[in-house]
Amino acid sequence: MEFTWVTGRIAVGGGIWNAGNMAEVARAGVTHIVDMQVEFDDTELAKPHEIRVLWNPIDDDFQPKAGDVFQRGVDFALRALDQADTKLLIHCAAGVHRAPMMALAVLCSLSWKLDQAMELIAARRPLADFPEVYVRSVERFLEQRVLATSKRMGP
C-alpha cells in the first residue's frame, strides 16, 4: 500500500487491503477515501478510524467510463474538500489508471486545466498512466458538467 500527495489535501494511491494499512492512511490524516477498485471495498476497514469512504468501483478495462462514475466521485470529493482540515485519498488497486483518472476529474472540477492537472499528477506520481480512452471519458464528463450547469442557470 502506498500513496502520493498530488496536492496538500489530495492523494492518489493503490489498494489499502488490510487494517494495518488503513491505520497508516489514518495516521497520514486522510479523512475521506474514493475507492475506485472493484477488487475490495474499504468501508469496513475505515470505520474504526471514522474515515468516510465512497466505494465507486469500476473495471480497469480500457473501455470508456460513464459520467455517473465521475459525478459520484467528484461530488463526494468536493463535499469533503469543502470542509476544513480534510484530506482525500483517491485509490484503486495499483494507483496507475483508475485513481489518476478520478483525480484528474476532481482537479478539473476544481478549475484546473486538463493538461495542467495531468502534468501535476504525473510529476508527483510518475507511475500514473493516462490511457487515451480514460482521458476522453474525463473530457466528456467535464463537457456534460458544463452543459448541465449552463442549463440550470438558464438563458
N, C-alpha and C positions, 0 to 999 in steps of 0.2 A: 504494500500500500504506500503510495506516495502521491503528493500533490504539489502544485506550483502556484504561488500567488501571482496573478497577472495584473491585479491592481491591489491596493491596500486592503480591499474588502472582498474581492472575488478571486477564488482559487479554482484551478482545473486539475483533475486527477483521475487516478484509476480506482479500481474496486477497493472497498473497505474490508469486507468479508468476515470480520470477527470482532469480538468485544474489545480486545486489546487495541486493535487499530482504531476502533471508534473512540476509545478513551484518548488516543493520541490526537484524533481530529478535534475532540472537545478541548483538550489542553491547548491546541492552536487557536482557540477562540471561535471556532466555527459554531454558528447558531442555527444555520439553515442549510439544507442539502437538496440539490436537484439531482436525483439518481436516475440516470438515463439508461441503465443496463437492464436487459431482460433477465439476466442471469441471477439477480439477487435483489431483494427489497430490503433496504437498510432500516426500515421503520422500527422494528423491534429492537435492534441494536442501539438505536439513537434515543429511545425513550428514557433510559436511566440518566441520560445527560441533558434531557429536555431540549434536544436538538429537533427542530421541525424538519420533516422530510416530505418532499414531493417525489413519489415514485412515478416516473414519467417514462416507462420502458419503450424502447424501440430497438429493432434489429440493426446491426451494423452490416447491412446487406447491399450497400451501394445502390439503393433504389431511392427515388425521390421521397421526401418526407412531407407529411401533411401539415398544413398550417396550424391545426389544433394542437399538435405536439409542441410547437414553438409557443403558441398562445398560452398554454398551461404553464410552461416553464418560465416564460417572460413575466407573466402576471405574478407568479409566486416569487420570482427573483425581485421584481420591482417593489412588491409589498414588503419583502424582507429588507431591502436596501433603503426603504423609506423610514425605517426605524433606526434610531440612534444605536451605535455600538453593536451592530450586527455584522456578521461575516458569512459569506455564502461560498459553499463548495459545490461545484458542478462536476459530477464524475460519471464515468461509465466503467467498463471492465478494465480497460488499459489506459484510458485518458488520451487516446490518439485521434479518434474520429468523432464519436457522438458527443462527448463533453466539450471539445473545442467548438463543434458546430453550435451547440446550445449557448456557449459563452459568446460566440460571435453574434447570435441573435440578441442576447441580453445587452452586450455592449452597444450594438447598433440601436437598440431601443432606448439606450441612454444617450443617444445623439452622436455616437462615434460613427465615422465614415467606415464603410465596409473594409476597404483596403487598409486603413489605419488600424482597425481592430484586428484584422488578420495578422498584420505585421507585429502588433503588440503581443498577441497570443503566441505566435511563432518565435518571437525573440525571447520571451520568458519561458516558454515550454517548447524547446526545439523538436521534441518528438511528435508534436501536434502535426496532423496532416489534414489538409482540406481538399477532399475529393470534389471535383467539379460539380457532381450531382448534388452534393450536400450544400455547397455554396449557392447553387441555383435555388435549392429549396429555401435557404435563408432569404435570398433576394425576393423570391415570390411571397414569402411570409411578410417581409417588410413592405412590399408594394401593397399587399392586401390590407395591411395595418394602416397605411397612409390613406388608402381609399375609404376604409371604414371610418377613420377619424374625420375625413372631409365630409362624408355623408352625414355624420352625426352633427357636424357644425352647420350644415345647410348651405344654401347659396349665398 
